[in-house]
Structure formats: C-alpha cells, structure tokens
Amino acid sequence: MPVIVQKFGGTSLADTSRLMHCAKRAVEAHRLGQGVVVVVSAMGQTTDELVERARQITSNPSTRELDLLLSTGEQISSALMTMAIQALGAEAISFTSHHLGIITDPVHCSARIRSIDRQRIGEQLEFGRIVVAAGFQGVTEDGQVTTLGRGGSDLTAVALAAALGVCDDSGACEI
C-alpha cells in the first residue's frame, strides 16, 4: 500500500473546527487506500504560551525541563487528532517520539535525529490504522525527551517520510 505523510501545523490545528478539517483530510486519504501518517504540531500559539509560562517562573529555565514542557503541546494535538479521526469512523493511534523510536542526540532544545524505528509505524499501517505522530520531539538513547527546535514538526515529517520510503531516488518526499 502506498504511504503518505501529512503534516499539520499549529495554525491548521488552532481550534476544533480546523482540527476536524485536517482529520477529514487524513480519513479521505485513508479511504482512498493509502497508508496515512499524520504529523502534528502544537495547536495555535501553544509553544509560545508554554515558553512564556516557564519564563514567568524563571528567566533561565533548564533546557531539559523546557524540552519536557514543550513536548506536551504536540502530545495534546496528537491525542485530539486521533480522537477526531476515530470520531469520523477510521481507526487511528497516536504516538509520541518514544513510541516511534525517534532517537536523537542529547542536545536539549535543538536535538538532531539519529535514527527512527520504522517497525511500529509499519505494523500499525498494516493493521489499517492511521498513525498520528507528535512532531517536534525525540528521545535520547537513555530516554530523555528532547525537542528539535523551531520547525521541528516539519523535520519530523520529512524524517518519517524518508524512513518509510516515501521519498524518491532524488530525495524528494511527498508530504
């Protein structure tokens, strides 16, 4: 089955009606016989709001704790997107970077992806489920949450597309 990776950013997920519109797009692709992987960013201004909350507590938050805090935005989006897809009658499952096996270097707030375990995604696609991935985040080999920096959800989408073989020989990926 052909696989497509769809990425939805914060503006596309800013409210429930926009999120449902994105969920419908994923379900439509799935019903056309495609394996669908959806990568989501945090909703609206969530990341900026979380940074501001951290800075209200301390002007110099620990980067480890900041990564843990900021990763929650994408986790919220992935759970809500999965619920929306399920409400539309399709099977879906959400995954964090830990579930996906997105392993990064240990640099907090601007980590680089080292590897991705394709097995879990592949199994879920074979079961006919839409996979919803929390973008922007990874984990170190010892399980510490990291973030990929601004634009990290885009990077997650491209990395997943490459890992799943969605990219052609020239390196171009259909996302």
MARLUM-718363 format. One record per residue (C-alpha): residue in one letter; x, y, z negated. Coordinates in nm, 3 decimals. Each point is the difference from the previous one (the first is absolute). Layout:
REM MARLUM-718363
+----+---------+---------+---------+
: aa :       x :       y :       z :
+----+---------+---------+---------+
:  A :       X :       Y :       Z :
...
+----+---------+---------+---------+
END
This chain:
REM MARLUM-718363
+----+---------+---------+---------+
: aa :       x :       y :       z :
+----+---------+---------+---------+
:  M :   0.000 :   0.000 :   0.000 :
:  P :   0.134 :   0.346 :   0.080 :
:  V :   0.076 :   0.215 :  -0.304 :
:  I :  -0.058 :   0.372 :  -0.029 :
:  V :   0.127 :   0.228 :  -0.276 :
:  Q :  -0.223 :   0.297 :  -0.080 :
:  K :   0.127 :   0.279 :  -0.225 :
:  F :  -0.231 :   0.247 :  -0.171 :
:  G :   0.141 :   0.306 :  -0.172 :
:  G :  -0.124 :   0.209 :  -0.287 :
:  T :  -0.218 :   0.233 :   0.209 :
:  S :  -0.173 :  -0.298 :   0.163 :
:  L :  -0.073 :  -0.140 :  -0.347 :
:  A :  -0.082 :   0.330 :  -0.173 :
:  D :  -0.357 :  -0.096 :  -0.090 :
:  T :  -0.233 :  -0.299 :   0.008 :
:  S :  -0.153 :   0.075 :   0.340 :
:  R :   0.341 :   0.034 :   0.164 :
:  L :   0.123 :  -0.316 :  -0.169 :
:  M :  -0.309 :  -0.188 :   0.125 :
:  H :   0.067 :   0.128 :   0.353 :
:  C :   0.352 :  -0.145 :  -0.019 :
:  A :  -0.134 :  -0.328 :  -0.139 :
:  K :  -0.241 :  -0.022 :   0.297 :
:  R :   0.293 :   0.041 :   0.240 :
:  A :   0.183 :  -0.288 :  -0.169 :
:  V :  -0.309 :  -0.223 :   0.007 :
:  E :  -0.063 :   0.081 :   0.368 :
:  A :   0.355 :  -0.105 :   0.092 :
:  H :  -0.039 :  -0.317 :  -0.207 :
:  R :  -0.328 :  -0.087 :   0.172 :
:  L :   0.176 :   0.035 :   0.336 :
:  G :   0.219 :  -0.293 :  -0.106 :
:  Q :   0.306 :   0.186 :  -0.119 :
:  G :   0.192 :  -0.070 :  -0.317 :
:  V :  -0.018 :   0.330 :  -0.185 :
:  V :   0.247 :   0.144 :  -0.249 :
:  V :  -0.104 :   0.335 :  -0.144 :
:  V :   0.260 :   0.219 :  -0.171 :
:  V :  -0.138 :   0.278 :  -0.218 :
:  S :   0.139 :   0.314 :  -0.157 :
:  A :  -0.132 :   0.156 :  -0.317 :
:  M :  -0.331 :   0.184 :   0.040 :
:  G :   0.008 :   0.373 :   0.075 :
:  Q :   0.238 :   0.192 :  -0.224 :
:  T :   0.042 :  -0.283 :  -0.253 :
:  T :   0.379 :  -0.019 :   0.019 :
:  D :   0.040 :   0.376 :  -0.045 :
:  E :  -0.245 :  -0.006 :  -0.292 :
:  L :   0.193 :  -0.283 :  -0.169 :
:  V :   0.331 :   0.185 :   0.043 :
:  E :  -0.158 :   0.310 :  -0.151 :
:  R :  -0.130 :  -0.198 :  -0.299 :
:  A :   0.345 :  -0.145 :  -0.060 :
:  R :   0.154 :   0.348 :   0.021 :
:  Q :  -0.252 :   0.129 :  -0.255 :
:  I :   0.149 :  -0.249 :  -0.244 :
:  T :   0.367 :   0.048 :   0.091 :
:  S :   0.191 :   0.206 :   0.252 :
:  N :   0.233 :  -0.292 :   0.060 :
:  P :  -0.195 :  -0.327 :   0.009 :
:  S :   0.189 :  -0.326 :   0.022 :
:  T :   0.007 :  -0.113 :   0.363 :
:  R :  -0.084 :  -0.355 :  -0.111 :
:  E :  -0.313 :   0.116 :  -0.180 :
:  L :  -0.089 :   0.237 :   0.284 :
:  D :   0.014 :  -0.290 :   0.246 :
:  L :  -0.226 :  -0.208 :  -0.223 :
:  L :  -0.245 :   0.290 :  -0.028 :
:  L :  -0.002 :   0.096 :   0.367 :
:  S :  -0.048 :  -0.358 :   0.121 :
:  T :  -0.342 :  -0.006 :  -0.166 :
:  G :  -0.149 :   0.230 :   0.264 :
:  E :   0.048 :  -0.255 :   0.277 :
:  Q :  -0.120 :  -0.280 :  -0.225 :
:  I :  -0.328 :   0.185 :  -0.055 :
:  S :  -0.039 :   0.055 :   0.375 :
:  S :   0.072 :  -0.363 :   0.083 :
:  A :  -0.252 :  -0.132 :  -0.251 :
:  L :  -0.271 :   0.242 :   0.116 :
:  M :   0.071 :  -0.073 :   0.368 :
:  T :  -0.024 :  -0.372 :  -0.068 :
:  M :  -0.333 :   0.048 :  -0.178 :
:  A :  -0.128 :   0.209 :   0.294 :
:  I :   0.102 :  -0.267 :   0.253 :
:  Q :  -0.166 :  -0.269 :  -0.210 :
:  A :  -0.316 :   0.212 :  -0.026 :
:  L :  -0.005 :   0.004 :   0.380 :
:  G :  -0.005 :  -0.380 :   0.003 :
:  A :   0.361 :  -0.086 :   0.079 :
:  E :   0.243 :  -0.189 :  -0.219 :
:  A :   0.289 :   0.211 :  -0.126 :
:  I :   0.269 :  -0.009 :  -0.265 :
:  S :   0.217 :   0.279 :  -0.137 :
:  F :   0.370 :  -0.031 :  -0.071 :
:  T :   0.255 :   0.215 :  -0.176 :
:  S :   0.361 :  -0.006 :   0.109 :
:  H :   0.068 :  -0.264 :  -0.264 :
:  H :  -0.262 :  -0.229 :   0.154 :
:  L :   0.136 :   0.070 :   0.348 :
:  G :   0.360 :  -0.061 :  -0.095 :
:  I :   0.120 :   0.342 :   0.119 :
:  I :   0.345 :  -0.001 :  -0.156 :
:  T :   0.189 :   0.330 :  -0.020 :
:  D :   0.330 :   0.127 :  -0.125 :
:  P :  -0.010 :   0.137 :  -0.357 :
:  V :  -0.010 :   0.372 :   0.090 :
:  H :  -0.308 :   0.147 :  -0.166 :
:  C :  -0.208 :   0.258 :   0.193 :
:  S :   0.176 :  -0.069 :   0.332 :
:  A :   0.056 :  -0.375 :   0.021 :
:  R :   0.081 :  -0.180 :   0.323 :
:  I :  -0.165 :  -0.325 :   0.101 :
:  R :   0.238 :  -0.296 :   0.004 :
:  S :  -0.241 :  -0.282 :   0.085 :
:  I :  -0.365 :  -0.099 :   0.034 :
:  D :  -0.146 :  -0.344 :  -0.065 :
:  R :  -0.241 :  -0.065 :   0.290 :
:  Q :  -0.137 :  -0.324 :  -0.142 :
:  R :  -0.275 :   0.140 :  -0.224 :
:  I :  -0.132 :   0.233 :   0.268 :
:  G :   0.010 :  -0.278 :   0.258 :
:  E :  -0.192 :  -0.237 :  -0.227 :
:  Q :  -0.272 :   0.254 :  -0.064 :
:  L :  -0.031 :   0.085 :   0.370 :
:  E :  -0.034 :  -0.372 :   0.076 :
:  F :  -0.281 :  -0.019 :  -0.257 :
:  G :  -0.175 :   0.270 :   0.206 :
:  R :   0.044 :   0.278 :  -0.255 :
:  I :   0.086 :   0.362 :   0.063 :
:  V :   0.312 :   0.080 :  -0.202 :
:  V :   0.004 :   0.342 :  -0.167 :
:  A :   0.347 :   0.110 :  -0.104 :
:  A :   0.085 :   0.277 :  -0.243 :
:  G :   0.252 :   0.209 :   0.191 :
:  F :   0.284 :   0.220 :  -0.130 :
:  Q :   0.133 :  -0.253 :  -0.248 :
:  G :   0.231 :  -0.292 :  -0.048 :
:  V :   0.162 :  -0.199 :  -0.276 :
:  T :   0.362 :  -0.072 :  -0.078 :
:  E :   0.129 :  -0.353 :  -0.021 :
:  D :  -0.048 :   0.016 :  -0.377 :
:  G :  -0.361 :   0.121 :   0.032 :
:  Q :   0.035 :   0.375 :  -0.058 :
:  V :  -0.254 :   0.211 :   0.191 :
:  T :   0.155 :   0.244 :   0.247 :
:  T :  -0.145 :   0.250 :   0.242 :
:  L :   0.119 :   0.074 :   0.352 :
:  G :  -0.027 :   0.379 :  -0.012 :
:  R :  -0.227 :   0.228 :   0.199 :
:  G :  -0.135 :  -0.174 :   0.308 :
:  G :   0.057 :  -0.332 :  -0.174 :
:  S :  -0.336 :  -0.143 :   0.105 :
:  D :   0.090 :   0.062 :   0.364 :
:  L :   0.327 :  -0.180 :  -0.062 :
:  T :  -0.188 :  -0.289 :  -0.164 :
:  A :  -0.227 :  -0.031 :   0.305 :
:  V :   0.290 :  -0.006 :   0.245 :
:  A :   0.199 :  -0.246 :  -0.214 :
:  L :  -0.300 :  -0.235 :  -0.030 :
:  A :  -0.064 :   0.024 :   0.375 :
:  A :   0.362 :  -0.089 :   0.070 :
:  A :  -0.003 :  -0.286 :  -0.254 :
:  L :  -0.319 :  -0.141 :   0.153 :
:  G :   0.132 :   0.018 :   0.355 :
:  V :  -0.243 :   0.270 :   0.111 :
:  C :   0.290 :   0.193 :   0.155 :
:  D :   0.113 :  -0.075 :   0.355 :
:  D :   0.355 :  -0.068 :   0.120 :
:  S :   0.073 :   0.372 :   0.030 :
:  G :  -0.085 :   0.052 :  -0.366 :
:  A :  -0.329 :   0.180 :   0.070 :
:  C :  -0.272 :  -0.101 :  -0.246 :
:  E :  -0.375 :   0.022 :   0.055 :
:  I :  -0.137 :   0.159 :  -0.315 :
+----+---------+---------+---------+
END
